[in-house]
Every structure is written in structure tokens, then in C-alpha cells.
Amino acid sequence: MSPAVEDPTLDRLAAERATGALHGRGGALYLADGAVVHAESPAVPDVGWRLTAGGRLSPESWEEAVTRGGADHRAGSFLVERGRLSRGELELCHLSALFDAAYFVLSPLDGSRRAPDRFFREARHWFGPVRPVPVALLQREMRRRRSLLERAWPCPEVDAAPVVPVPGAVPREPGAAGPTCGRRAVLEAADGVRTPSQIALALGRCAFATLLDVRRLAAAGLVRTPEAGAPASRAPLRGPRADAPEISLLYRIRDALEAL
């Protein structure tokens, strides 16, 4: 899978200050007045799983927000108004989910390189807007993430393939150099069947961060790199869906939004 090119459709919708949902193979981006207000992809944990799996919200509180707030496209605001979350907590969780999903919407893992191209005008997501993200800022962050992957290991074949550990490649002696704690967890979850997205869901981690860890493990020779042109795995995504947001990055993004 090669990174998707910049999406002229998204640029045009931003210029038009359009409202609606832009769908593609990897999921959907929701826009309001030309800014991205929500993103969803089956490859990443959604906001509900992020809030409930770690115990921040009870499943009952989440279902109440979906049922009562979602009907008016304002489930997120409902959580703040009812005192379930602070505004800051909601913004950080939502930004984490938005940027994580947006990467896979704009860079689908099926190898097609097809940007989303079906736009449904006036469509709105039931979660409602929290902190709109300008398209230019979203695209800048997507370029940064693609660059991180390329620098880590310029072999996109690992992104959608089962993660296969190299037997005996992890140092076991005390003090020996080896993968970081996060990468070790990814390596231990690799069973030769799960893809990076499936490992992220199983571990309750950010999908992009897991993808980056897999590339770095491949660069270190700890997991196998499939041959170029190998078909992407189409196994279903399974596992508990939760996440520990990259807090420092999200604070920088929020500061950038406030400076606009």
C-alpha cells in the first residue's frame, strides 16, 4: 500500500465551505462549513470504545448520549452538559479518534490508493461537531504521518499484511538492546495472523501508532517484510477497541487550532 496522494476533492469541499460526508474505501470524513468535524474507519477504535473500554464512561452513560444526544446530532455535547466529561477530555478524545481514522480514510489499506470520492451533501454525524479541524491542518498532519512511516521503514507491504515475528530475533540477555515496551507488546501480540490494525484493536492502542511500531520492528529485523505486491489481508477486525491518545501531540494540535 502506497500513501494516497493529496485529495483534490477535499480541497474543493473546503473551498466551497461544504457540509456533508465524504466516503471512500477506508471510511468517511464528515465536514461542516468546509472543516472536518468527524472521521470514522473500521480500522480504528471509535470514540465510544475509547471512552468505555478504559472505564472513563460506563456503557450506560455512552448509550444514553447516543440515544438522547445522537438524535439531534450532538451526542458529544450531551456528555459535557450532563457532567459525564469535561470539555477538554471530550476534545482530546475526539481529536485522537478523528486524526487516527482520517489517516486510514485518506490512505486506505487495500492498496487501491483511492482517495474518498463519494460526497453526500448535508449529511451529518450523530456525534456532532466538537472542535472542527481545517482541511489544511488535517492534510499537514497526514503528510507528517506518512513521512514518519517512510522514514521508519519504506516498505508499505507490512501495513496490511499479517505481522509475522522472526523467531529468536528478540534479545533476551539482561541489558541487551531490544524493542521498547510498546513495540514489545506489539511483537508479543503478533501471531502471524493479525494485521497491524487487528493488533491495535486487540491491545487497545492507537491504530497509527501501532502501524508505526510494526514498521520499526520490520526495520529492526524483528518481523518479516512481505514481498512487494503481496495481497492485503481481508481478515475481519476483532478485539476490544480502546485507545491511549498521544496526549502531547493532541495538545499541540489543539493549540494550533486555537491560534487560527
Secondary structure as UniProt FT lines:
FT   HELIX           8..16
FT   STRAND          20..24
FT   TURN            25..26
FT   STRAND          27..32
FT   TURN            33..34
FT   STRAND          35..40
FT   TURN            42..43
FT   HELIX           47..53
FT   TURN            54..55
FT   HELIX           59..64
FT   HELIX           65..69
FT   HELIX           70..72
FT   HELIX           75..81
FT   TURN            82..83
FT   HELIX           87..106
FT   TURN            109..110
FT   STRAND          118..121
FT   TURN            126..127
FT   STRAND          133..134
FT   HELIX           135..152
FT   HELIX           156..158
FT   TURN            159..160
FT   TURN            167..168
FT   TURN            174..175
FT   HELIX           181..189
FT   HELIX           196..203
FT   HELIX           207..219
FT   TURN            220..221
FT   TURN            228..229
FT   HELIX           247..259
//
